[in-house]
Amino acid sequence: MVSSTVETYLKAFLKLEDMNQKASTSTVARHLSVADASVTDMLRKLQKTGLLEYRPYYGATLTTEGRRLALRILRRHRLMELFLHQVMGYGWEQVHDEAEKLEHVVSDLFVERVDAYLGYPDKDPHGEVIPDAKGFRSQELDICLLGAEPGEYVVRKVINDQPEFLAYLENESLTPGVSFQLLEKSPFQGLLKLRLAGREEPQYLGVEAAKSIYVLTAEQLHDNQGPRSKRPAGTISSPKGKDNARSKTLSDWDRKPVRHSPRRPK
């Protein structure tokens, strides 16, 4: 049983790995907003437990077991984000901090029931891939908008989870699934000129914002689509041995609430 702090570190290493960044002490410290000394102590601890391979001044890499645990907590985080967004009505800019708390305390059973209820989704509200129960993640050939050439694209994911930034993108209608045309890129790291599908007027996006947006061409999006779910969203399988021939929806549970008898005082 690993602590919530260890889980947070492992998830951070995995995210840096996904971004092709070396997990140096300073990089991890910036990512988690902690002191370098705290990161160094944790790196040594994780190395002793076999979750990391660490060499001073060279950074750290996840071991097979470390990566398995990191994918497990990443799956929990992204499923909690989607649950909060789709079921609880949270804005996509609000879900990250709440999911950071929930990912460490919910049971494995709860996570699997949420996964089933949501229809076995493969993307979180920000477009990031949700690992499946075995830790598998589909890979897509998305590219950073900053490196894209003029053409037709679809917003694939946003990797910056800062609430203010997400609120800004929503105000600009640049959320996952939105189609747009990249008209031109000003030289010397200047503004990007875009036109959203169905609009006549162009809009402009700065370099720093473009760094956090990843896109696919329309053809790539079509090639990457494919349902994971074998049941519709909102359906939960009955536990084995208890009416396992049928499925229950949320409304079924609402109609037949579970009632508990009050405990007798000792």
C-alpha positions as CSV (number, residue, x, y, z in Angstrom):
1,M,0.0,0.0,0.0
2,V,1.6,3.2,-1.1
3,S,0.9,6.7,0.3
4,S,-1.0,9.4,-1.5
5,T,2.3,11.4,-1.6
6,V,4.0,8.5,-3.4
7,E,1.1,8.2,-5.8
8,T,1.3,12.0,-6.6
9,Y,5.0,11.7,-7.4
10,L,4.6,8.6,-9.6
11,K,1.9,10.4,-11.6
12,A,4.1,13.4,-12.0
13,F,7.0,11.2,-13.3
14,L,4.6,9.6,-15.8
15,K,3.3,13.0,-17.0
16,L,6.9,14.3,-17.5
17,E,7.7,11.1,-19.4
18,D,4.6,11.6,-21.6
19,M,5.9,15.1,-22.4
20,N,9.3,13.8,-23.2
21,Q,10.9,15.8,-20.4
22,K,13.7,14.5,-18.2
23,A,12.5,13.9,-14.6
24,S,15.3,15.9,-13.0
25,T,15.0,17.1,-9.4
26,S,14.3,20.7,-10.4
27,T,11.8,19.7,-13.1
28,V,9.8,17.6,-10.7
29,A,10.0,20.3,-8.0
30,R,8.6,22.9,-10.4
31,H,5.9,20.4,-11.6
32,L,4.7,19.7,-8.0
33,S,5.5,23.1,-6.5
34,V,7.8,21.7,-3.8
35,A,11.3,22.2,-2.7
36,D,14.2,20.5,-4.5
37,A,15.3,18.9,-1.2
38,S,11.9,17.3,-0.8
39,V,12.1,15.8,-4.3
40,T,15.6,14.4,-3.7
41,D,14.5,12.7,-0.5
42,M,11.5,11.2,-2.3
43,L,13.6,10.0,-5.3
44,R,15.9,8.1,-3.0
45,K,12.9,6.6,-1.2
46,L,11.2,5.5,-4.4
47,Q,14.5,4.0,-5.6
48,K,14.8,1.9,-2.5
49,T,11.2,0.6,-2.9
50,G,11.9,-0.4,-6.5
51,L,9.5,2.1,-8.1
52,L,12.2,4.3,-9.7
53,E,15.6,4.1,-11.2
54,Y,17.4,7.2,-10.1
55,R,20.9,8.6,-10.7
56,P,21.9,12.0,-9.2
57,Y,22.2,14.7,-11.9
58,Y,20.7,12.3,-14.5
59,G,17.1,12.2,-13.4
60,A,14.8,9.3,-12.7
61,T,12.8,6.8,-14.7
62,L,9.9,4.7,-13.7
63,T,10.4,0.9,-13.2
64,T,7.8,-1.5,-14.5
65,E,6.1,-1.6,-11.1
66,G,6.4,2.2,-10.7
67,R,4.8,2.7,-14.1
68,R,2.0,0.2,-13.3
69,L,1.1,2.2,-10.1
70,A,1.4,5.5,-12.0
71,L,-1.0,4.4,-14.6
72,R,-3.4,3.2,-11.9
73,I,-3.5,6.5,-10.2
74,L,-3.7,8.4,-13.6
75,R,-6.7,6.2,-14.5
76,R,-8.4,7.1,-11.2
77,H,-7.7,10.8,-11.7
78,R,-9.0,11.1,-15.2
79,L,-12.1,9.0,-14.5
80,M,-12.9,11.2,-11.5
81,E,-12.5,14.3,-13.6
82,L,-14.9,12.9,-16.2
83,F,-17.4,11.8,-13.5
84,L,-17.3,15.3,-11.9
85,H,-17.8,16.9,-15.2
86,Q,-20.5,14.7,-16.8
87,V,-22.4,13.6,-13.7
88,M,-21.8,16.2,-11.0
89,G,-21.9,19.2,-13.3
90,Y,-18.5,20.6,-12.6
91,G,-16.9,22.9,-15.2
92,W,-13.8,21.4,-17.0
93,E,-11.7,24.1,-15.3
94,Q,-12.9,22.9,-11.8
95,V,-12.4,19.1,-12.0
96,H,-8.6,18.8,-11.6
97,D,-8.3,19.9,-8.0
98,E,-11.3,17.8,-6.9
99,A,-10.0,14.8,-8.7
100,E,-6.6,15.2,-7.0
101,K,-8.3,14.6,-3.7
102,L,-10.7,11.8,-4.8
103,E,-8.1,9.7,-6.7
104,H,-6.4,8.7,-3.4
105,V,-9.5,7.7,-1.4
106,V,-12.0,6.0,-3.6
107,S,-12.0,2.2,-3.8
108,D,-11.2,0.1,-6.8
109,L,-14.8,-1.0,-6.9
110,F,-16.0,2.5,-7.1
111,V,-13.6,3.3,-9.9
112,E,-14.8,0.3,-11.9
113,R,-18.4,1.2,-11.3
114,V,-17.8,4.8,-12.5
115,D,-16.0,3.5,-15.6
116,A,-19.0,1.3,-16.4
117,Y,-21.5,4.0,-15.7
118,L,-19.7,6.4,-18.0
119,G,-19.7,3.8,-20.8
120,Y,-16.0,2.9,-20.5
121,P,-14.7,6.3,-21.8
122,D,-11.3,6.8,-23.3
123,K,-10.9,10.5,-22.8
124,D,-11.2,12.9,-19.9
125,P,-12.8,16.4,-20.1
126,H,-9.5,17.8,-21.4
127,G,-9.1,15.2,-24.1
128,E,-6.4,13.2,-22.3
129,V,-6.4,9.4,-22.7
130,I,-7.8,7.4,-19.8
131,P,-5.8,4.2,-19.3
132,D,-8.0,1.1,-19.2
133,A,-8.2,-1.3,-16.2
134,K,-5.1,-3.1,-17.4
135,G,-3.1,0.1,-17.8
136,F,-3.3,0.2,-21.6
137,R,-3.5,3.6,-23.3
138,S,-4.2,4.2,-27.0
139,Q,-1.6,6.3,-28.7
140,E,-2.5,9.1,-31.1
141,L,-0.4,11.1,-33.5
142,D,-1.5,14.5,-32.3
143,I,0.8,17.5,-32.6
144,C,1.2,20.7,-30.7
145,L,-0.7,23.5,-32.3
146,L,2.4,25.7,-32.1
147,G,4.2,23.3,-34.5
148,A,1.3,22.8,-36.9
149,E,1.2,24.2,-40.4
150,P,-1.8,26.1,-41.8
151,G,-4.7,23.8,-42.5
152,E,-7.8,22.1,-41.1
153,Y,-7.6,20.7,-37.5
154,V,-9.6,19.5,-34.6
155,V,-8.6,20.3,-31.0
156,R,-7.6,16.9,-29.5
157,K,-6.5,17.8,-25.9
158,V,-5.3,20.5,-23.6
159,I,-2.4,19.7,-21.3
160,N,-2.5,22.8,-19.1
161,D,-4.9,22.2,-16.2
162,Q,-4.8,25.7,-14.7
163,P,-8.4,26.9,-14.1
164,E,-7.8,30.4,-15.5
165,F,-6.3,29.0,-18.7
166,L,-9.1,26.5,-19.2
167,A,-11.7,29.2,-18.6
168,Y,-10.0,31.3,-21.2
169,L,-10.1,28.6,-23.8
170,E,-13.7,27.9,-23.1
171,N,-14.5,31.5,-23.6
172,E,-12.6,31.3,-26.9
173,S,-14.5,28.1,-27.8
174,L,-11.2,26.2,-28.2
175,T,-12.2,23.0,-26.4
176,P,-11.6,19.3,-27.3
177,G,-13.6,18.3,-30.4
178,V,-13.8,21.8,-31.9
179,S,-12.9,22.1,-35.6
180,F,-11.0,25.1,-36.9
181,Q,-8.7,26.3,-39.7
182,L,-5.2,27.6,-38.9
183,L,-5.0,30.4,-41.4
184,E,-1.5,31.8,-40.7
185,K,1.3,32.0,-38.2
186,S,3.1,35.2,-37.6
187,P,6.9,35.0,-37.7
188,F,9.2,35.3,-34.7
189,Q,6.8,33.5,-32.3
190,G,3.9,35.8,-33.2
191,L,0.2,35.3,-33.0
192,L,-1.6,32.4,-34.7
193,K,-4.7,33.3,-36.8
194,L,-7.6,30.9,-36.6
195,R,-11.1,30.6,-37.9
196,L,-13.5,28.3,-36.0
197,A,-15.9,26.1,-38.0
198,G,-19.1,27.9,-38.7
199,R,-17.7,31.4,-38.0
200,E,-16.7,34.1,-40.5
201,E,-14.5,36.2,-38.3
202,P,-11.0,35.0,-37.4
203,Q,-9.5,35.0,-33.9
204,Y,-6.0,35.1,-32.6
205,L,-4.1,33.0,-30.2
206,G,-0.8,33.6,-28.4
207,V,2.2,31.3,-28.5
208,E,2.0,30.4,-24.8
209,A,-1.6,29.2,-25.2
210,A,-0.8,27.3,-28.4
211,K,1.9,25.3,-26.6
212,S,-0.8,23.7,-24.4
213,I,-3.1,22.7,-27.2
214,Y,-2.7,19.5,-29.2
215,V,-4.5,18.9,-32.5
216,L,-5.3,16.3,-35.1
217,T,-6.2,16.7,-38.7
218,A,-9.8,15.7,-39.6
219,E,-8.5,12.5,-41.2
220,Q,-6.5,11.5,-38.2
221,L,-9.5,12.1,-35.9
222,H,-11.6,9.8,-38.0
223,D,-8.9,7.1,-38.0
224,N,-8.6,7.3,-34.2
225,Q,-12.3,7.1,-33.4
226,G,-13.7,3.8,-32.1
227,P,-15.9,3.0,-29.2
228,R,-14.5,1.1,-26.2
229,S,-17.9,0.7,-24.6
230,K,-19.9,-2.5,-24.9
231,R,-22.8,-0.9,-22.9
232,P,-24.3,2.6,-23.1
233,A,-23.2,5.3,-20.7
234,G,-25.3,5.3,-17.6
235,T,-25.4,1.5,-17.3
236,I,-23.9,-0.4,-14.4
237,S,-23.5,-4.2,-14.4
238,S,-25.0,-6.0,-11.5
239,P,-22.5,-7.7,-9.1
240,K,-21.7,-11.3,-9.9
241,G,-24.0,-13.7,-8.3
242,K,-26.7,-11.1,-7.8
243,D,-29.0,-10.7,-10.8
244,N,-26.0,-10.8,-13.2
245,A,-28.3,-11.4,-16.1
246,R,-29.4,-7.8,-16.2
247,S,-27.9,-4.3,-16.0
248,K,-29.0,-1.4,-13.8
249,T,-29.1,2.2,-14.8
250,L,-28.9,5.1,-12.4
251,S,-32.6,5.5,-12.5
252,D,-33.0,1.9,-11.4
253,W,-30.9,2.6,-8.3
254,D,-33.0,5.7,-7.7
255,R,-36.2,3.8,-7.8
256,K,-34.9,1.2,-5.4
257,P,-32.8,3.0,-2.8
258,V,-30.7,0.9,-0.4
259,R,-32.0,1.2,3.1
260,H,-29.9,0.6,6.1
261,S,-31.3,0.0,9.6
262,P,-30.0,2.4,12.2
263,R,-27.3,1.0,14.5
264,R,-28.3,0.2,18.0
265,P,-26.4,2.1,20.7
266,K,-23.9,-0.1,22.5
